[in-house]
Amino acid sequence: MIPKLREFRRPVRIIFGADDPYLNQGVARTFHEVLPESELFLIPSARHFVQMDEPEQVARLILAMPSQGNKQS
C-alpha cells in the first residue's frame, strides 16, 4: 500500500491535533513523508478529535486547499 500512496499526485492536507495521544505527531509526519503532494498541519492544543477541538481552524485549512479542477491522475 505504501508504494501506491507515494504515487498519489493530488494535494493532501494532513491536519492532526498536536496533542493527539493516539495518532501522534509521528504518525502525522509519516503520512506527510509518504504522500508527495502533502502539507502537514499540527494544530496546537487540539487532540484526537481535532475537528471538534478547533473547528474554525480545520475549516479554514480545508477551504483554503488549492483546487486541482477535474484533472485525473
N, CA, C and O atoms as a Tripos MOL2 file, in Angstrom:
@<TRIPOS>MOLECULE
protein
  292   291    73     0     0
PROTEIN
NO_CHARGES

@<TRIPOS>ATOM
      1 N           0.8170   -1.1960    0.0000 N.3       1 MET1
      2 CA          0.0000    0.0000    0.0000 C.3       1 MET1
      3 C           0.8640    1.2660    0.0000 C.2       1 MET1
      4 O           0.5210    2.2380   -0.6730 O.2       1 MET1
      5 N           1.9600    1.2740    0.7290 N.am      2 ILE2
      6 CA          2.8180    2.4630    0.7950 C.3       2 ILE2
      7 C           3.3200    2.8720   -0.5950 C.2       2 ILE2
      8 O           3.2860    4.0610   -0.9120 O.2       2 ILE2
      9 N           3.7860    1.9370   -1.4410 N.am      3 PRO3
     10 CA          4.2200    2.3600   -2.7770 C.3       3 PRO3
     11 C           3.1150    3.0610   -3.5640 C.2       3 PRO3
     12 O           3.3910    4.0140   -4.2930 O.2       3 PRO3
     13 N           1.8880    2.6110   -3.4320 N.am      4 LYS4
     14 CA          0.7740    3.2550   -4.1280 C.3       4 LYS4
     15 C           0.5470    4.6680   -3.6060 C.2       4 LYS4
     16 O           0.2740    5.5830   -4.3820 O.2       4 LYS4
     17 N           0.6600    4.8470   -2.2950 N.am      5 LEU5
     18 CA          0.4820    6.1900   -1.7230 C.3       5 LEU5
     19 C           1.5500    7.1410   -2.2380 C.2       5 LEU5
     20 O           1.2680    8.3170   -2.4670 O.2       5 LEU5
     21 N           2.7540    6.6600   -2.4200 N.am      6 ARG6
     22 CA          3.8420    7.5040   -2.9400 C.3       6 ARG6
     23 C           3.5560    7.9830   -4.3670 C.2       6 ARG6
     24 O           4.1100    8.9920   -4.8040 O.2       6 ARG6
     25 N           2.7060    7.2720   -5.0820 N.am      7 GLU7
     26 CA          2.3470    7.6410   -6.4480 C.3       7 GLU7
     27 C           1.1730    8.6200   -6.5110 C.2       7 GLU7
     28 O           0.8800    9.1600   -7.5780 O.2       7 GLU7
     29 N           0.5090    8.8520   -5.3980 N.am      8 PHE8
     30 CA         -0.6740    9.7160   -5.3600 C.3       8 PHE8
     31 C          -0.2440   11.1630   -5.5810 C.2       8 PHE8
     32 O           0.5000   11.7150   -4.7710 O.2       8 PHE8
     33 N          -0.6990   11.7790   -6.6580 N.am      9 ARG9
     34 CA         -0.2410   13.1180   -7.0510 C.3       9 ARG9
     35 C          -1.3450   14.1640   -6.9830 C.2       9 ARG9
     36 O          -1.5350   14.9390   -7.9200 O.2       9 ARG9
     37 N          -2.0460   14.1810   -5.9090 N.am     10 ARG10
     38 CA         -3.0700   15.2120   -5.6700 C.3      10 ARG10
     39 C          -2.7110   15.9290   -4.3720 C.2      10 ARG10
     40 O          -2.0460   15.3520   -3.5110 O.2      10 ARG10
     41 N          -3.1400   17.1690   -4.2240 N.am     11 PRO11
     42 CA         -2.8440   17.8650   -2.9710 C.3      11 PRO11
     43 C          -3.5820   17.2140   -1.7980 C.2      11 PRO11
     44 O          -4.7560   16.8550   -1.8940 O.2      11 PRO11
     45 N          -2.8680   17.0780   -0.7140 N.am     12 VAL12
     46 CA         -3.4180   16.4870    0.5070 C.3      12 VAL12
     47 C          -3.0240   17.3760    1.6730 C.2      12 VAL12
     48 O          -1.8600   17.7520    1.8130 O.2      12 VAL12
     49 N          -3.9870   17.7050    2.4980 N.am     13 ARG13
     50 CA         -3.6870   18.4180    3.7360 C.3      13 ARG13
     51 C          -3.8760   17.4470    4.8890 C.2      13 ARG13
     52 O          -4.9660   16.9190    5.1060 O.2      13 ARG13
     53 N          -2.8150   17.2270    5.6100 N.am     14 ILE14
     54 CA         -2.8390   16.3520    6.7740 C.3      14 ILE14
     55 C          -3.0140   17.2720    7.9800 C.2      14 ILE14
     56 O          -2.1450   18.0880    8.2880 O.2      14 ILE14
     57 N          -4.1420   17.1260    8.6480 N.am     15 ILE15
     58 CA         -4.4850   18.0040    9.7680 C.3      15 ILE15
     59 C          -4.6230   17.1340   11.0160 C.2      15 ILE15
     60 O          -5.5620   16.3470   11.1390 O.2      15 ILE15
     61 N          -3.7010   17.2840   11.9100 N.am     16 PHE16
     62 CA         -3.6750   16.4980   13.1480 C.3      16 PHE16
     63 C          -3.6600   17.4220   14.3440 C.2      16 PHE16
     64 O          -3.1770   18.5510   14.2660 O.2      16 PHE16
     65 N          -4.1920   16.9360   15.4510 N.am     17 GLY17
     66 CA         -4.0400   17.6390   16.7150 C.3      17 GLY17
     67 C          -2.6390   17.4050   17.2500 C.2      17 GLY17
     68 O          -2.1920   16.2610   17.3360 O.2      17 GLY17
     69 N          -1.9510   18.4550   17.6050 N.am     18 ALA18
     70 CA         -0.5800   18.3300   18.1100 C.3      18 ALA18
     71 C          -0.5260   17.5150   19.4050 C.2      18 ALA18
     72 O           0.5040   16.9200   19.7220 O.2      18 ALA18
     73 N          -1.6160   17.4880   20.1410 N.am     19 ASP19
     74 CA         -1.6510   16.7670   21.4130 C.3      19 ASP19
     75 C          -2.4530   15.4730   21.3360 C.2      19 ASP19
     76 O          -2.9310   14.9840   22.3600 O.2      19 ASP19
     77 N          -2.6060   14.9170   20.1450 N.am     20 ASP20
     78 CA         -3.3530   13.6590   19.9670 C.3      20 ASP20
     79 C          -2.5740   12.5170   20.6090 C.2      20 ASP20
     80 O          -1.4450   12.2410   20.2020 O.2      20 ASP20
     81 N          -3.1530   11.8500   21.6040 N.am     21 PRO21
     82 CA         -2.4260   10.7640   22.2690 C.3      21 PRO21
     83 C          -2.4540    9.4450   21.5060 C.2      21 PRO21
     84 O          -1.6970    8.5340   21.8390 O.2      21 PRO21
     85 N          -3.3000    9.3210   20.4970 N.am     22 TYR22
     86 CA         -3.4470    8.0620   19.7700 C.3      22 TYR22
     87 C          -2.7360    8.1010   18.4220 C.2      22 TYR22
     88 O          -1.8520    7.2850   18.1590 O.2      22 TYR22
     89 N          -3.1190    9.0430   17.5720 N.am     23 LEU23
     90 CA         -2.4520    9.2440   16.2930 C.3      23 LEU23
     91 C          -1.5430   10.4540   16.4720 C.2      23 LEU23
     92 O          -1.9050   11.5840   16.1440 O.2      23 LEU23
     93 N          -0.3690   10.1870   16.9950 N.am     24 ASN24
     94 CA          0.5240   11.2620   17.4270 C.3      24 ASN24
     95 C           1.2400   11.9350   16.2480 C.2      24 ASN24
     96 O           1.0130   11.5980   15.0860 O.2      24 ASN24
     97 N           2.0930   12.8750   16.5770 N.am     25 GLN25
     98 CA          2.8030   13.6400   15.5480 C.3      25 GLN25
     99 C           3.6810   12.7510   14.6710 C.2      25 GLN25
    100 O           3.9030   13.0640   13.5020 O.2      25 GLN25
    101 N           4.1750   11.6600   15.2180 N.am     26 GLY26
    102 CA          4.9760   10.7290   14.4250 C.3      26 GLY26
    103 C           4.1610   10.1060   13.3100 C.2      26 GLY26
    104 O           4.6550    9.9520   12.1940 O.2      26 GLY26
    105 N           2.9100    9.7420   13.5980 N.am     27 VAL27
    106 CA          2.0170    9.1950   12.5760 C.3      27 VAL27
    107 C           1.7540   10.2500   11.5090 C.2      27 VAL27
    108 O           1.7890    9.9570   10.3140 O.2      27 VAL27
    109 N           1.4930   11.4680   11.9400 N.am     28 ALA28
    110 CA          1.2330   12.5650   11.0020 C.3      28 ALA28
    111 C           2.4360   12.7990   10.0980 C.2      28 ALA28
    112 O           2.2810   12.9880    8.8920 O.2      28 ALA28
    113 N           3.6160   12.7880   10.6660 N.am     29 ARG29
    114 CA          4.8380   13.0190    9.8760 C.3      29 ARG29
    115 C           5.0940   11.8730    8.8880 C.2      29 ARG29
    116 O           5.5940   12.0970    7.7860 O.2      29 ARG29
    117 N           4.7510   10.6550    9.2890 N.am     30 THR30
    118 CA          4.8950    9.5160    8.3780 C.3      30 THR30
    119 C           3.9770    9.6760    7.1740 C.2      30 THR30
    120 O           4.4080    9.4730    6.0390 O.2      30 THR30
    121 N           2.7110   10.0390    7.4080 N.am     31 PHE31
    122 CA          1.8000   10.3010    6.2950 C.3      31 PHE31
    123 C           2.3810   11.3730    5.3790 C.2      31 PHE31
    124 O           2.3510   11.2430    4.1550 O.2      31 PHE31
    125 N           2.9060   12.4240    5.9800 N.am     32 HIS32
    126 CA          3.4630   13.5410    5.2140 C.3      32 HIS32
    127 C           4.6500   13.0910    4.3570 C.2      32 HIS32
    128 O           4.7960   13.5360    3.2190 O.2      32 HIS32
    129 N           5.4850   12.2220    4.8930 N.am     33 GLU33
    130 CA          6.6330   11.7120    4.1410 C.3      33 GLU33
    131 C           6.1920   10.8190    2.9770 C.2      33 GLU33
    132 O           6.8160   10.8300    1.9150 O.2      33 GLU33
    133 N           5.1270   10.0540    3.1730 N.am     34 VAL34
    134 CA          4.6770    9.0880    2.1730 C.3      34 VAL34
    135 C           3.9040    9.7640    1.0350 C.2      34 VAL34
    136 O           4.0130    9.3500   -0.1190 O.2      34 VAL34
    137 N           3.1390   10.7820    1.3520 N.am     35 LEU35
    138 CA          2.3080   11.4570    0.3470 C.3      35 LEU35
    139 C           3.0770   12.6460   -0.2350 C.2      35 LEU35
    140 O           3.2610   13.6530    0.4480 O.2      35 LEU35
    141 N           3.5270   12.5400   -1.4860 N.am     36 PRO36
    142 CA          4.4310   13.5380   -2.0440 C.3      36 PRO36
    143 C           3.8480   14.9400   -2.1940 C.2      36 PRO36
    144 O           4.6010   15.9130   -2.1600 O.2      36 PRO36
    145 N           2.5550   15.0720   -2.3560 N.am     37 GLU37
    146 CA          1.9390   16.3920   -2.5460 C.3      37 GLU37
    147 C           1.2610   16.8990   -1.2770 C.2      37 GLU37
    148 O           0.3460   17.7190   -1.3460 O.2      37 GLU37
    149 N           1.7070   16.4130   -0.1210 N.am     38 SER38
    150 CA          1.0100   16.7420    1.1230 C.3      38 SER38
    151 C           1.5860   17.9640    1.8300 C.2      38 SER38
    152 O           2.7460   18.3360    1.6580 O.2      38 SER38
    153 N           0.7240   18.5590    2.6250 N.am     39 GLU39
    154 CA          1.0950   19.6220    3.5570 C.3      39 GLU39
    155 C           0.6840   19.1310    4.9360 C.2      39 GLU39
    156 O          -0.3870   18.5460    5.0970 O.2      39 GLU39
    157 N           1.5160   19.3630    5.9140 N.am     40 LEU40
    158 CA          1.2400   18.9090    7.2770 C.3      40 LEU40
    159 C           0.9030   20.0960    8.1630 C.2      40 LEU40
    160 O           1.6290   21.0890    8.2040 O.2      40 LEU40
    161 N          -0.2170   19.9730    8.8730 N.am     41 PHE41
    162 CA         -0.6410   20.9880    9.8310 C.3      41 PHE41
    163 C          -0.8790   20.2990   11.1760 C.2      41 PHE41
    164 O          -1.7420   19.4290   11.2920 O.2      41 PHE41
    165 N          -0.1120   20.6930   12.1820 N.am     42 LEU42
    166 CA         -0.2980   20.2040   13.5430 C.3      42 LEU42
    167 C          -0.9250   21.3380   14.3410 C.2      42 LEU42
    168 O          -0.2940   22.3690   14.5760 O.2      42 LEU42
    169 N          -2.1580   21.1390   14.7500 N.am     43 ILE43
    170 CA         -2.9150   22.1930   15.4110 C.3      43 ILE43
    171 C          -2.6040   22.1830   16.9090 C.2      43 ILE43
    172 O          -2.9140   21.2110   17.5980 O.2      43 ILE43
    173 N          -1.9990   23.2510   17.4140 N.am     44 PRO44
    174 CA         -1.6690   23.3100   18.8320 C.3      44 PRO44
    175 C          -2.9230   23.1840   19.6980 C.2      44 PRO44
    176 O          -3.9850   23.7040   19.3560 O.2      44 PRO44
    177 N          -2.7850   22.5140   20.7730 N.am     45 SER45
    178 CA         -3.8280   22.3120   21.7980 C.3      45 SER45
    179 C          -4.9760   21.4160   21.3410 C.2      45 SER45
    180 O          -5.8920   21.1630   22.1240 O.2      45 SER45
    181 N          -4.9590   20.9310   20.1040 N.am     46 ALA46
    182 CA         -6.0030   20.0080   19.6470 C.3      46 ALA46
    183 C          -5.5430   18.5760   19.9230 C.2      46 ALA46
    184 O          -4.3520   18.2640   19.9090 O.2      46 ALA46
    185 N          -6.5270   17.7280   20.1720 N.am     47 ARG47
    186 CA         -6.2220   16.3300   20.4770 C.3      47 ARG47
    187 C          -6.7250   15.4330   19.3390 C.2      47 ARG47
    188 O          -6.6240   15.7970   18.1680 O.2      47 ARG47
    189 N          -7.2560   14.2810   19.6840 N.am     48 HIS48
    190 CA         -7.6450   13.2810   18.6940 C.3      48 HIS48
    191 C          -8.7900   13.7550   17.7880 C.2      48 HIS48
    192 O          -8.7990   13.4500   16.5960 O.2      48 HIS48
    193 N          -9.7280   14.4800   18.3330 N.am     49 PHE49
    194 CA        -10.8580   14.9830   17.5430 C.3      49 PHE49
    195 C         -10.5940   16.4400   17.1700 C.2      49 PHE49
    196 O         -11.2940   17.3530   17.6080 O.2      49 PHE49
    197 N          -9.5680   16.6250   16.3510 N.am     50 VAL50
    198 CA         -9.1120   17.9690   16.0020 C.3      50 VAL50
    199 C         -10.2390   18.8070   15.4090 C.2      50 VAL50
    200 O         -10.3020   20.0120   15.6530 O.2      50 VAL50
    201 N         -11.1270   18.1930   14.6360 N.am     51 GLN51
    202 CA        -12.2240   18.9290   14.0050 C.3      51 GLN51
    203 C         -13.2370   19.4230   15.0380 C.2      51 GLN51
    204 O         -13.9810   20.3660   14.7670 O.2      51 GLN51
    205 N         -13.2750   18.8050   16.2090 N.am     52 MET52
    206 CA        -14.1660   19.2680   17.2700 C.3      52 MET52
    207 C         -13.4480   20.2310   18.2160 C.2      52 MET52
    208 O         -14.0530   21.1580   18.7550 O.2      52 MET52
    209 N         -12.1500   19.9970   18.4060 N.am     53 ASP53
    210 CA        -11.3710   20.8740   19.2900 C.3      53 ASP53
    211 C         -11.1270   22.2470   18.6690 C.2      53 ASP53
    212 O         -11.1690   23.2650   19.3600 O.2      53 ASP53
    213 N         -10.8750   22.2700   17.3740 N.am     54 GLU54
    214 CA        -10.5650   23.5240   16.6610 C.3      54 GLU54
    215 C         -11.3160   23.5840   15.3300 C.2      54 GLU54
    216 O         -10.6890   23.6130   14.2710 O.2      54 GLU54
    217 N         -12.6550   23.6020   15.3720 N.am     55 PRO55
    218 CA        -13.4210   23.5170   14.1160 C.3      55 PRO55
    219 C         -13.1600   24.6650   13.1460 C.2      55 PRO55
    220 O         -13.1110   24.4500   11.9350 O.2      55 PRO55
    221 N         -12.9940   25.8690   13.6570 N.am     56 GLU56
    222 CA        -12.7750   27.0090   12.7580 C.3      56 GLU56
    223 C         -11.4520   26.8780   12.0230 C.2      56 GLU56
    224 O         -11.3700   27.1370   10.8230 O.2      56 GLU56
    225 N         -10.4200   26.4750   12.7490 N.am     57 GLN57
    226 CA         -9.0980   26.3490   12.1330 C.3      57 GLN57
    227 C          -9.0780   25.2200   11.1010 C.2      57 GLN57
    228 O          -8.4920   25.3740   10.0300 O.2      57 GLN57
    229 N          -9.7090   24.0980   11.4120 N.am     58 VAL58
    230 CA         -9.7870   22.9890   10.4650 C.3      58 VAL58
    231 C         -10.5720   23.4170    9.2240 C.2      58 VAL58
    232 O         -10.1600   23.1260    8.1010 O.2      58 VAL58
    233 N         -11.6770   24.0920    9.4160 N.am     59 ALA59
    234 CA        -12.4810   24.5560    8.2780 C.3      59 ALA59
    235 C         -11.6870   25.5060    7.3940 C.2      59 ALA59
    236 O         -11.7400   25.4000    6.1680 O.2      59 ALA59
    237 N         -10.9500   26.4340    7.9990 N.am     60 ARG60
    238 CA        -10.1330   27.3720    7.2100 C.3      60 ARG60
    239 C          -9.0960   26.6230    6.3680 C.2      60 ARG60
    240 O          -8.8810   26.9520    5.2010 O.2      60 ARG60
    241 N          -8.4620   25.6260    6.9630 N.am     61 LEU61
    242 CA         -7.4470   24.8610    6.2370 C.3      61 LEU61
    243 C          -8.0610   24.0830    5.0760 C.2      61 LEU61
    244 O          -7.4790   24.0230    3.9930 O.2      61 LEU61
    245 N          -9.2160   23.4960    5.2940 N.am     62 ILE62
    246 CA         -9.8750   22.7370    4.2300 C.3      62 ILE62
    247 C         -10.3290   23.6730    3.1110 C.2      62 ILE62
    248 O         -10.1160   23.3870    1.9330 O.2      62 ILE62
    249 N         -10.9500   24.7790    3.4790 N.am     63 LEU63
    250 CA        -11.4620   25.7110    2.4670 C.3      63 LEU63
    251 C         -10.3440   26.3950    1.6780 C.2      63 LEU63
    252 O         -10.5630   26.8430    0.5520 O.2      63 LEU63
    253 N          -9.1590   26.4750    2.2610 N.am     64 ALA64
    254 CA         -8.0320   27.1330    1.5950 C.3      64 ALA64
    255 C          -7.2140   26.1840    0.7270 C.2      64 ALA64
    256 O          -6.1860   26.5780    0.1750 O.2      64 ALA64
    257 N          -7.6590   24.9440    0.6040 N.am     65 MET65
    258 CA         -6.9120   23.9820   -0.2230 C.3      65 MET65
    259 C          -6.9030   24.4250   -1.6730 C.2      65 MET65
    260 O          -7.9120   24.8990   -2.1950 O.2      65 MET65
    261 N          -5.7540   24.2670   -2.3210 N.am     66 PRO66
    262 CA         -5.7080   24.5970   -3.7450 C.3      66 PRO66
    263 C          -6.5920   23.6470   -4.5390 C.2      66 PRO66
    264 O          -6.6870   22.4600   -4.2280 O.2      66 PRO66
    265 N          -7.2270   24.1780   -5.5530 N.am     67 SER67
    266 CA         -8.1010   23.3700   -6.4010 C.3      67 SER67
    267 C          -7.2930   22.7370   -7.5170 C.2      67 SER67
    268 O          -6.4020   23.3680   -8.0860 O.2      67 SER67
    269 N          -7.6090   21.4860   -7.8280 N.am     68 GLN68
    270 CA         -6.9600   20.7860   -8.9270 C.3      68 GLN68
    271 C          -7.8920   20.6630  -10.1170 C.2      68 GLN68
    272 O          -7.5450   20.0400  -11.1200 O.2      68 GLN68
    273 N          -9.0650   21.2500  -10.0120 N.am     69 GLY69
    274 CA        -10.0200   21.1360  -11.1150 C.3      69 GLY69
    275 C         -10.4510   19.7010  -11.3060 C.2      69 GLY69
    276 O         -10.6510   18.9770  -10.3310 O.2      69 GLY69
    277 N         -10.5950   19.2880  -12.5270 N.am     70 ASN70
    278 CA        -11.0260   17.9250  -12.8320 C.3      70 ASN70
    279 C          -9.8960   17.0760  -13.3900 C.2      70 ASN70
    280 O         -10.1520   16.1340  -14.1400 O.2      70 ASN70
    281 N          -8.6510   17.3870  -13.0420 N.am     71 LYS71
    282 CA         -7.5240   16.5960  -13.5330 C.3      71 LYS71
    283 C          -7.6390   15.1640  -13.0430 C.2      71 LYS71
    284 O          -8.0920   14.9110  -11.9260 O.2      71 LYS71
    285 N          -7.2330   14.2510  -13.8690 N.am     72 GLN72
    286 CA         -7.1840   12.8400  -13.4920 C.3      72 GLN72
    287 C          -5.7380   12.4260  -13.3430 C.2      72 GLN72
    288 O          -4.8910   12.7970  -14.1560 O.2      72 GLN72
    289 N          -5.4440   11.6340  -12.2740 N.am     73 SER73
    290 CA         -4.0710   11.1160  -12.1070 C.3      73 SER73
    291 C          -3.8820    9.8740  -12.9230 C.2      73 SER73
    292 O          -2.7980    9.2900  -12.9160 O.2      73 SER73
@<TRIPOS>BOND
     1     1     2 1
     2     2     3 1
     3     3     4 2
     4     3     5 am
     5     5     6 1
     6     6     7 1
     7     7     8 2
     8     7     9 am
     9     9    10 1
    10    10    11 1
    11    11    12 2
    12    11    13 am
    13    13    14 1
    14    14    15 1
    15    15    16 2
    16    15    17 am
    17    17    18 1
    18    18    19 1
    19    19    20 2
    20    19    21 am
    21    21    22 1
    22    22    23 1
    23    23    24 2
    24    23    25 am
    25    25    26 1
    26    26    27 1
    27    27    28 2
    28    27    29 am
    29    29    30 1
    30    30    31 1
    31    31    32 2
    32    31    33 am
    33    33    34 1
    34    34    35 1
    35    35    36 2
    36    35    37 am
    37    37    38 1
    38    38    39 1
    39    39    40 2
    40    39    41 am
    41    41    42 1
    42    42    43 1
    43    43    44 2
    44    43    45 am
    45    45    46 1
    46    46    47 1
    47    47    48 2
    48    47    49 am
    49    49    50 1
    50    50    51 1
    51    51    52 2
    52    51    53 am
    53    53    54 1
    54    54    55 1
    55    55    56 2
    56    55    57 am
    57    57    58 1
    58    58    59 1
    59    59    60 2
    60    59    61 am
    61    61    62 1
    62    62    63 1
    63    63    64 2
    64    63    65 am
    65    65    66 1
    66    66    67 1
    67    67    68 2
    68    67    69 am
    69    69    70 1
    70    70    71 1
    71    71    72 2
    72    71    73 am
    73    73    74 1
    74    74    75 1
    75    75    76 2
    76    75    77 am
    77    77    78 1
    78    78    79 1
    79    79    80 2
    80    79    81 am
    81    81    82 1
    82    82    83 1
    83    83    84 2
    84    83    85 am
    85    85    86 1
    86    86    87 1
    87    87    88 2
    88    87    89 am
    89    89    90 1
    90    90    91 1
    91    91    92 2
    92    91    93 am
    93    93    94 1
    94    94    95 1
    95    95    96 2
    96    95    97 am
    97    97    98 1
    98    98    99 1
    99    99   100 2
   100    99   101 am
   101   101   102 1
   102   102   103 1
   103   103   104 2
   104   103   105 am
   105   105   106 1
   106   106   107 1
   107   107   108 2
   108   107   109 am
   109   109   110 1
   110   110   111 1
   111   111   112 2
   112   111   113 am
   113   113   114 1
   114   114   115 1
   115   115   116 2
   116   115   117 am
   117   117   118 1
   118   118   119 1
   119   119   120 2
   120   119   121 am
   121   121   122 1
   122   122   123 1
   123   123   124 2
   124   123   125 am
   125   125   126 1
   126   126   127 1
   127   127   128 2
   128   127   129 am
   129   129   130 1
   130   130   131 1
   131   131   132 2
   132   131   133 am
   133   133   134 1
   134   134   135 1
   135   135   136 2
   136   135   137 am
   137   137   138 1
   138   138   139 1
   139   139   140 2
   140   139   141 am
   141   141   142 1
   142   142   143 1
   143   143   144 2
   144   143   145 am
   145   145   146 1
   146   146   147 1
   147   147   148 2
   148   147   149 am
   149   149   150 1
   150   150   151 1
   151   151   152 2
   152   151   153 am
   153   153   154 1
   154   154   155 1
   155   155   156 2
   156   155   157 am
   157   157   158 1
   158   158   159 1
   159   159   160 2
   160   159   161 am
   161   161   162 1
   162   162   163 1
   163   163   164 2
   164   163   165 am
   165   165   166 1
   166   166   167 1
   167   167   168 2
   168   167   169 am
   169   169   170 1
   170   170   171 1
   171   171   172 2
   172   171   173 am
   173   173   174 1
   174   174   175 1
   175   175   176 2
   176   175   177 am
   177   177   178 1
   178   178   179 1
   179   179   180 2
   180   179   181 am
   181   181   182 1
   182   182   183 1
   183   183   184 2
   184   183   185 am
   185   185   186 1
   186   186   187 1
   187   187   188 2
   188   187   189 am
   189   189   190 1
   190   190   191 1
   191   191   192 2
   192   191   193 am
   193   193   194 1
   194   194   195 1
   195   195   196 2
   196   195   197 am
   197   197   198 1
   198   198   199 1
   199   199   200 2
   200   199   201 am
   201   201   202 1
   202   202   203 1
   203   203   204 2
   204   203   205 am
   205   205   206 1
   206   206   207 1
   207   207   208 2
   208   207   209 am
   209   209   210 1
   210   210   211 1
   211   211   212 2
   212   211   213 am
   213   213   214 1
   214   214   215 1
   215   215   216 2
   216   215   217 am
   217   217   218 1
   218   218   219 1
   219   219   220 2
   220   219   221 am
   221   221   222 1
   222   222   223 1
   223   223   224 2
   224   223   225 am
   225   225   226 1
   226   226   227 1
   227   227   228 2
   228   227   229 am
   229   229   230 1
   230   230   231 1
   231   231   232 2
   232   231   233 am
   233   233   234 1
   234   234   235 1
   235   235   236 2
   236   235   237 am
   237   237   238 1
   238   238   239 1
   239   239   240 2
   240   239   241 am
   241   241   242 1
   242   242   243 1
   243   243   244 2
   244   243   245 am
   245   245   246 1
   246   246   247 1
   247   247   248 2
   248   247   249 am
   249   249   250 1
   250   250   251 1
   251   251   252 2
   252   251   253 am
   253   253   254 1
   254   254   255 1
   255   255   256 2
   256   255   257 am
   257   257   258 1
   258   258   259 1
   259   259   260 2
   260   259   261 am
   261   261   262 1
   262   262   263 1
   263   263   264 2
   264   263   265 am
   265   265   266 1
   266   266   267 1
   267   267   268 2
   268   267   269 am
   269   269   270 1
   270   270   271 1
   271   271   272 2
   272   271   273 am
   273   273   274 1
   274   274   275 1
   275   275   276 2
   276   275   277 am
   277   277   278 1
   278   278   279 1
   279   279   280 2
   280   279   281 am
   281   281   282 1
   282   282   283 1
   283   283   284 2
   284   283   285 am
   285   285   286 1
   286   286   287 1
   287   287   288 2
   288   287   289 am
   289   289   290 1
   290   290   291 1
   291   291   292 2
@<TRIPOS>SUBSTRUCTURE
     1 MET1         2 RESIDUE 1 A MET
     2 ILE2         6 RESIDUE 1 A ILE
     3 PRO3        10 RESIDUE 1 A PRO
     4 LYS4        14 RESIDUE 1 A LYS
     5 LEU5        18 RESIDUE 1 A LEU
     6 ARG6        22 RESIDUE 1 A ARG
     7 GLU7        26 RESIDUE 1 A GLU
     8 PHE8        30 RESIDUE 1 A PHE
     9 ARG9        34 RESIDUE 1 A ARG
    10 ARG10       38 RESIDUE 1 A ARG
    11 PRO11       42 RESIDUE 1 A PRO
    12 VAL12       46 RESIDUE 1 A VAL
    13 ARG13       50 RESIDUE 1 A ARG
    14 ILE14       54 RESIDUE 1 A ILE
    15 ILE15       58 RESIDUE 1 A ILE
    16 PHE16       62 RESIDUE 1 A PHE
    17 GLY17       66 RESIDUE 1 A GLY
    18 ALA18       70 RESIDUE 1 A ALA
    19 ASP19       74 RESIDUE 1 A ASP
    20 ASP20       78 RESIDUE 1 A ASP
    21 PRO21       82 RESIDUE 1 A PRO
    22 TYR22       86 RESIDUE 1 A TYR
    23 LEU23       90 RESIDUE 1 A LEU
    24 ASN24       94 RESIDUE 1 A ASN
    25 GLN25       98 RESIDUE 1 A GLN
    26 GLY26      102 RESIDUE 1 A GLY
    27 VAL27      106 RESIDUE 1 A VAL
    28 ALA28      110 RESIDUE 1 A ALA
    29 ARG29      114 RESIDUE 1 A ARG
    30 THR30      118 RESIDUE 1 A THR
    31 PHE31      122 RESIDUE 1 A PHE
    32 HIS32      126 RESIDUE 1 A HIS
    33 GLU33      130 RESIDUE 1 A GLU
    34 VAL34      134 RESIDUE 1 A VAL
    35 LEU35      138 RESIDUE 1 A LEU
    36 PRO36      142 RESIDUE 1 A PRO
    37 GLU37      146 RESIDUE 1 A GLU
    38 SER38      150 RESIDUE 1 A SER
    39 GLU39      154 RESIDUE 1 A GLU
    40 LEU40      158 RESIDUE 1 A LEU
    41 PHE41      162 RESIDUE 1 A PHE
    42 LEU42      166 RESIDUE 1 A LEU
    43 ILE43      170 RESIDUE 1 A ILE
    44 PRO44      174 RESIDUE 1 A PRO
    45 SER45      178 RESIDUE 1 A SER
    46 ALA46      182 RESIDUE 1 A ALA
    47 ARG47      186 RESIDUE 1 A ARG
    48 HIS48      190 RESIDUE 1 A HIS
    49 PHE49      194 RESIDUE 1 A PHE
    50 VAL50      198 RESIDUE 1 A VAL
    51 GLN51      202 RESIDUE 1 A GLN
    52 MET52      206 RESIDUE 1 A MET
    53 ASP53      210 RESIDUE 1 A ASP
    54 GLU54      214 RESIDUE 1 A GLU
    55 PRO55      218 RESIDUE 1 A PRO
    56 GLU56      222 RESIDUE 1 A GLU
    57 GLN57      226 RESIDUE 1 A GLN
    58 VAL58      230 RESIDUE 1 A VAL
    59 ALA59      234 RESIDUE 1 A ALA
    60 ARG60      238 RESIDUE 1 A ARG
    61 LEU61      242 RESIDUE 1 A LEU
    62 ILE62      246 RESIDUE 1 A ILE
    63 LEU63      250 RESIDUE 1 A LEU
    64 ALA64      254 RESIDUE 1 A ALA
    65 MET65      258 RESIDUE 1 A MET
    66 PRO66      262 RESIDUE 1 A PRO
    67 SER67      266 RESIDUE 1 A SER
    68 GLN68      270 RESIDUE 1 A GLN
    69 GLY69      274 RESIDUE 1 A GLY
    70 ASN70      278 RESIDUE 1 A ASN
    71 LYS71      282 RESIDUE 1 A LYS
    72 GLN72      286 RESIDUE 1 A GLN
    73 SER73      290 RESIDUE 1 A SER
